[in-house]
Amino acid sequence: MSHELDTKHLDAGAGEDTADPQPSTEDTAAHRALALLAQHRLVTTPQMHQMVFPGANRQAVSEVLNILREDKLVSYTVLPRSNMLRAWYLTLRGARVVAGWPELRGRTVQPPASGTEASLRAAHTLTAVRAHLAFLTDARRRGDEYGPLDWVPEIAHRLPDTGGEDKLIADAVLHYTATAPRRRQYRAFIEVDRATMSSERLARKLISYARFHDYTPQSPAGRRGTVADQAAMLAWQRFYPRFPRVLFIVTGAPEVSLQRRIEDLRAMAAGHPLVAQMAGQVQLGAAVLEDLEQQGPSAAVWTPLSGPADRRSWMDL
């Protein structure tokens, strides 16, 4: 009898939509917030709002962050001279939660050990996030493909063993896809300069990029065949289909001082043989951060570091 009742029950719904509900493919706001903190390491509340909830009330961001804080996954430090602005970061427990997430694969999550350490990192880290947000805002306006995780901070590459430095560490690598007038993918090494080092030291970074551009790892003795052939490749070809353009973003000084720093970068690109060789093959440019924020990176705010100095979009260098 019970079997007949079950059959009738199934038959009664035969004409109805009986598809099982499917889990959402969209990450929760809490998931996105944790991933962003893992990638960018330190983010203020307004910056998190711009990345995760650009069209929502800012209170929604605070609610998500406070819930994560109650679960001891995130914490914050209050920035000095900022009207009590909070900068959020992962705790060690939060870092364990995000370890192995697909969007963070290959990244080493290193949260600050304390609020003091976070505060000491804040000036450079949050300035880099400002630059990232300028690209993100511009991409949304243009309809291009560039998301909150497409700015990858602190990318390191080995350099030749001679010449001092043994690593090139870019402040970030940007992955950007323009959709009009034709679809095109861009990659760029980003250097964020807050005028805290001498202009000569800043310009010397171009030498490191030129060394990486020219670097071919030596084949280990006795190795032949395919492995040896791979070792003969230029080092950058193992990571990028073409060498990323190199973009310097300057801030933290009066306009006249920033323009002098850009002029020194141009002088290095023209005067150093290895950098000049790279400049003939790689797009190099520099811009003022405040110009990116006010006009957008796609505006004519970038000074090429080689050739005519007429300003243009970073895509047209």
BADO-968029 format. One record per residue (C-alpha): residue number from 1; x, y, z. Coordinates in Angstrom, 3 decimals, decimal comma, padded with zeros to 6 digits, always signed. Layout:
# BADO-968029
R fifi        u        v        w
R  NUM        X        Y        Z
...
END
This chain:
# BADO-968029
R fifi        u        v        w
R    1 +000,000 +000,000 +000,000
R    2 +002,699 +002,433 +000,913
R    3 +004,456 +001,729 -002,394
R    4 +001,282 +002,633 -004,327
R    5 +000,943 +005,873 -002,363
R    6 +004,565 +006,793 -003,134
R    7 +003,967 +006,117 -006,837
R    8 +000,863 +008,282 -006,898
R    9 +002,757 +011,034 -005,151
R   10 +005,505 +010,944 -007,788
R   11 +002,977 +010,856 -010,625
R   12 +001,154 +013,863 -009,228
R   13 +004,215 +016,018 -009,665
R   14 +005,130 +014,747 -013,103
R   15 +004,052 +017,960 -014,808
R   16 +005,795 +020,259 -012,370
R   17 +009,356 +021,539 -012,288
R   18 +011,080 +018,949 -010,097
R   19 +014,711 +019,942 -010,825
R   20 +016,869 +019,831 -007,731
R   21 +018,142 +023,204 -006,570
R   22 +021,777 +023,823 -007,443
R   23 +024,378 +025,544 -005,269
R   24 +025,313 +029,045 -006,344
R   25 +028,499 +029,460 -008,376
R   26 +029,017 +032,914 -006,876
R   27 +031,300 +033,354 -003,894
R   28 +029,873 +034,936 -000,758
R   29 +030,898 +038,437 +000,257
R   30 +032,833 +036,947 +003,171
R   31 +034,751 +034,652 +000,811
R   32 +035,638 +037,542 -001,501
R   33 +036,754 +039,708 +001,421
R   34 +039,049 +036,978 +002,763
R   35 +040,540 +036,333 -000,684
R   36 +041,225 +040,041 -001,186
R   37 +042,939 +040,354 +002,178
R   38 +045,030 +037,271 +001,403
R   39 +046,130 +038,764 -001,916
R   40 +046,544 +042,441 -001,049
R   41 +047,500 +041,869 +002,629
R   42 +046,086 +045,158 +003,911
R   43 +042,917 +046,933 +002,736
R   44 +040,962 +049,839 +004,251
R   45 +037,206 +049,677 +004,700
R   46 +036,506 +052,118 +001,810
R   47 +038,904 +050,206 -000,452
R   48 +037,155 +046,921 +000,379
R   49 +033,849 +048,616 -000,416
R   50 +035,124 +049,651 -003,854
R   51 +036,372 +046,145 -004,627
R   52 +033,598 +043,951 -003,211
R   53 +030,464 +046,126 -002,988
R   54 +030,848 +049,009 -005,455
R   55 +027,091 +049,584 -005,669
R   56 +026,074 +048,783 -002,090
R   57 +025,877 +050,728 +001,137
R   58 +029,241 +050,909 +002,878
R   59 +027,603 +049,578 +006,034
R   60 +027,256 +046,181 +004,324
R   61 +031,055 +045,958 +004,071
R   62 +031,508 +046,792 +007,737
R   63 +028,989 +044,123 +008,721
R   64 +030,835 +041,426 +006,756
R   65 +034,220 +042,455 +008,145
R   66 +032,938 +042,605 +011,713
R   67 +031,453 +039,094 +011,439
R   68 +034,814 +037,813 +010,157
R   69 +036,502 +039,605 +013,047
R   70 +034,184 +037,939 +015,560
R   71 +035,255 +034,605 +014,078
R   72 +038,896 +035,694 +014,522
R   73 +039,592 +035,412 +010,784
R   74 +040,495 +039,080 +010,314
R   75 +041,638 +041,982 +012,427
R   76 +042,356 +045,653 +011,840
R   77 +044,676 +048,469 +012,755
R   78 +043,642 +052,100 +013,015
R   79 +045,800 +054,200 +010,721
R   80 +047,503 +057,273 +012,183
R   81 +046,331 +060,722 +011,060
R   82 +043,357 +059,161 +009,260
R   83 +040,239 +060,069 +011,271
R   84 +040,085 +056,524 +012,716
R   85 +040,312 +054,785 +009,334
R   86 +040,604 +051,005 +009,709
R   87 +042,972 +048,869 +007,648
R   88 +042,031 +045,181 +007,680
R   89 +044,253 +042,136 +007,444
R   90 +044,056 +038,355 +007,845
R   91 +044,887 +036,717 +011,136
R   92 +046,919 +033,515 +011,223
R   93 +043,637 +031,635 +011,569
R   94 +042,268 +033,439 +008,522
R   95 +045,410 +032,559 +006,561
R   96 +044,871 +028,880 +007,357
R   97 +041,266 +029,112 +006,139
R   98 +042,203 +030,521 +002,723
R   99 +045,209 +028,233 +002,180
R  100 +044,596 +026,218 -000,977
R  101 +041,729 +028,307 -002,348
R  102 +041,826 +028,061 -006,170
R  103 +042,049 +031,820 -006,737
R  104 +045,104 +031,985 -004,457
R  105 +046,899 +028,926 -005,764
R  106 +050,629 +029,509 -006,026
R  107 +050,519 +032,470 -003,639
R  108 +052,147 +032,454 -000,212
R  109 +049,779 +034,073 +002,280
R  110 +051,802 +035,993 +004,846
R  111 +049,534 +037,930 +007,212
R  112 +050,990 +040,541 +009,568
R  113 +051,859 +039,100 +012,954
R  114 +050,312 +042,062 +014,770
R  115 +048,526 +045,350 +014,343
R  116 +051,864 +047,132 +014,736
R  117 +053,391 +045,184 +011,853
R  118 +050,314 +045,909 +009,740
R  119 +050,584 +049,609 +010,534
R  120 +054,251 +049,652 +009,518
R  121 +053,368 +048,064 +006,175
R  122 +050,429 +050,361 +005,565
R  123 +051,907 +053,309 +003,651
R  124 +053,348 +051,343 +000,726
R  125 +050,760 +048,561 +000,688
R  126 +047,737 +050,883 +000,708
R  127 +049,297 +053,182 -001,903
R  128 +049,621 +050,157 -004,188
R  129 +045,956 +049,308 -003,543
R  130 +045,058 +052,886 -004,542
R  131 +046,808 +052,339 -007,873
R  132 +045,000 +049,020 -008,341
R  133 +041,644 +050,692 -007,644
R  134 +042,366 +053,315 -010,302
R  135 +042,700 +050,509 -012,884
R  136 +039,660 +048,682 -011,483
R  137 +037,420 +051,761 -011,607
R  138 +038,559 +052,552 -015,144
R  139 +038,012 +048,962 -016,311
R  140 +034,452 +048,940 -014,948
R  141 +033,711 +052,205 -016,734
R  142 +035,123 +050,891 -020,015
R  143 +033,551 +047,428 -019,743
R  144 +036,968 +045,727 -019,743
R  145 +037,847 +042,524 -017,908
R  146 +039,885 +043,303 -014,825
R  147 +038,859 +042,137 -011,388
R  148 +039,907 +042,726 -007,781
R  149 +042,315 +039,758 -007,918
R  150 +043,930 +040,670 -011,255
R  151 +046,549 +042,810 -009,506
R  152 +049,025 +040,341 -007,996
R  153 +051,424 +041,978 -005,504
R  154 +055,106 +041,264 -004,980
R  155 +056,037 +038,962 -007,832
R  156 +059,636 +037,739 -007,649
R  157 +061,836 +036,429 -010,472
R  158 +065,423 +035,228 -010,321
R  159 +068,122 +037,293 -011,969
R  160 +071,579 +036,286 -013,243
R  161 +074,013 +035,508 -010,463
R  162 +076,294 +038,366 -011,462
R  163 +075,631 +042,050 -010,886
R  164 +074,506 +042,263 -007,274
R  165 +070,776 +041,587 -006,881
R  166 +069,712 +038,001 -007,280
R  167 +065,965 +038,719 -007,592
R  168 +063,659 +041,105 -009,358
R  169 +060,671 +041,844 -007,108
R  170 +057,921 +043,816 -008,844
R  171 +055,447 +045,644 -006,630
R  172 +052,732 +043,936 -008,669
R  173 +051,886 +042,244 -011,941
R  174 +048,675 +043,395 -013,577
R  175 +046,545 +041,139 -015,808
R  176 +044,080 +043,126 -017,931
R  177 +041,855 +042,334 -020,925
R  178 +040,541 +045,220 -023,019
R  179 +037,318 +044,429 -024,872
R  180 +037,128 +047,345 -027,338
R  181 +037,804 +048,338 -030,048
R  182 +039,153 +044,772 -030,188
R  183 +039,808 +042,167 -027,553
R  184 +043,388 +042,312 -026,334
R  185 +045,221 +041,022 -023,269
R  186 +047,793 +043,098 -021,407
R  187 +050,264 +042,333 -018,656
R  188 +052,359 +044,874 -016,829
R  189 +054,983 +044,969 -014,137
R  190 +054,050 +047,729 -011,698
R  191 +056,466 +049,807 -009,621
R  192 +054,859 +052,125 -007,050
R  193 +057,165 +054,940 -005,954
R  194 +056,294 +057,146 -002,955
R  195 +059,421 +059,306 -003,308
R  196 +060,978 +057,572 -000,291
R  197 +064,159 +056,605 -002,170
R  198 +066,493 +058,665 -004,301
R  199 +065,567 +059,221 -007,913
R  200 +068,770 +057,434 -008,936
R  201 +067,760 +054,306 -006,992
R  202 +064,330 +054,386 -008,595
R  203 +065,799 +054,649 -012,096
R  204 +068,189 +051,792 -011,319
R  205 +065,174 +049,466 -011,127
R  206 +065,064 +049,663 -014,898
R  207 +068,431 +047,895 -014,964
R  208 +066,949 +044,993 -012,978
R  209 +064,100 +044,684 -015,488
R  210 +066,584 +044,829 -018,359
R  211 +068,669 +042,061 -016,774
R  212 +065,576 +039,884 -016,399
R  213 +064,567 +040,641 -019,992
R  214 +067,979 +039,446 -021,187
R  215 +068,457 +036,532 -018,777
R  216 +068,862 +033,002 -020,144
R  217 +069,437 +030,421 -017,380
R  218 +072,386 +028,155 -018,027
R  219 +071,730 +024,467 -018,667
R  220 +073,004 +022,217 -015,883
R  221 +076,062 +020,240 -016,967
R  222 +075,260 +016,869 -018,450
R  223 +071,575 +017,563 -019,128
R  224 +070,375 +017,031 -022,673
R  225 +067,248 +016,865 -024,735
R  226 +063,976 +018,559 -023,907
R  227 +064,959 +019,741 -020,440
R  228 +068,116 +021,348 -021,783
R  229 +066,122 +022,992 -024,577
R  230 +063,746 +024,499 -022,012
R  231 +066,676 +025,788 -019,966
R  232 +067,922 +027,621 -023,086
R  233 +064,771 +029,740 -023,157
R  234 +064,852 +033,280 -021,872
R  235 +063,808 +033,143 -018,220
R  236 +060,743 +035,355 -018,667
R  237 +059,349 +033,108 -021,422
R  238 +058,612 +030,456 -018,790
R  239 +056,069 +032,798 -017,181
R  240 +054,734 +035,184 -019,853
R  241 +053,773 +034,849 -023,533
R  242 +055,438 +038,219 -024,102
R  243 +057,466 +040,415 -021,772
R  244 +055,064 +042,590 -019,717
R  245 +055,240 +046,336 -020,122
R  246 +056,842 +048,141 -017,177
R  247 +054,816 +050,908 -015,519
R  248 +056,108 +053,273 -012,827
R  249 +053,475 +055,030 -010,691
R  250 +054,876 +057,958 -008,711
R  251 +053,372 +059,928 -005,833
R  252 +054,269 +061,436 -002,462
R  253 +056,019 +064,634 -003,618
R  254 +055,187 +067,954 -005,341
R  255 +054,340 +067,727 -009,025
R  256 +057,641 +069,265 -010,129
R  257 +059,602 +066,668 -008,140
R  258 +057,560 +063,813 -009,589
R  259 +058,184 +065,051 -013,125
R  260 +061,917 +065,150 -012,415
R  261 +061,773 +061,532 -011,275
R  262 +060,061 +060,616 -014,539
R  263 +062,752 +062,533 -016,451
R  264 +065,418 +060,521 -014,619
R  265 +063,683 +057,310 -015,674
R  266 +063,744 +058,504 -019,288
R  267 +067,439 +059,342 -018,957
R  268 +068,188 +055,834 -017,687
R  269 +066,220 +054,297 -020,563
R  270 +068,251 +056,312 -023,053
R  271 +071,655 +056,162 -021,389
R  272 +072,113 +052,602 -020,161
R  273 +072,887 +050,156 -023,011
R  274 +070,992 +047,198 -021,574
R  275 +067,946 +049,318 -020,661
R  276 +068,008 +051,017 -024,068
R  277 +068,014 +047,600 -025,721
R  278 +064,990 +046,545 -023,642
R  279 +063,214 +049,843 -024,380
R  280 +063,331 +049,018 -028,089
R  281 +061,228 +045,899 -027,434
R  282 +059,192 +046,572 -024,252
R  283 +056,684 +049,335 -023,549
R  284 +057,861 +051,480 -020,622
R  285 +055,898 +054,310 -019,017
R  286 +055,423 +056,426 -015,920
R  287 +052,496 +058,389 -014,496
R  288 +051,447 +060,272 -011,368
R  289 +049,061 +058,330 -009,127
R  290 +046,736 +061,282 -008,589
R  291 +046,354 +061,639 -012,392
R  292 +045,339 +057,980 -012,611
R  293 +042,741 +058,495 -009,880
R  294 +041,315 +061,662 -011,397
R  295 +041,409 +060,835 -015,119
R  296 +041,793 +057,042 -015,266
R  297 +044,786 +054,989 -016,429
R  298 +043,386 +054,778 -019,971
R  299 +043,620 +058,579 -020,302
R  300 +046,658 +060,306 -021,770
R  301 +048,519 +060,558 -018,465
R  302 +051,492 +058,231 -019,132
R  303 +054,895 +059,497 -020,216
R  304 +056,777 +056,953 -022,369
R  305 +060,279 +056,273 -021,069
R  306 +061,717 +056,050 -024,564
R  307 +061,061 +057,979 -027,755
R  308 +058,806 +061,066 -027,879
R  309 +057,592 +062,206 -024,451
R  310 +054,006 +062,940 -025,525
R  311 +051,618 +061,560 -022,907
R  312 +049,282 +058,744 -023,862
R  313 +047,241 +055,820 -022,483
R  314 +049,164 +052,974 -020,888
R  315 +047,776 +050,723 -023,629
R  316 +049,313 +052,955 -026,319
R  317 +052,871 +053,188 -025,002
END
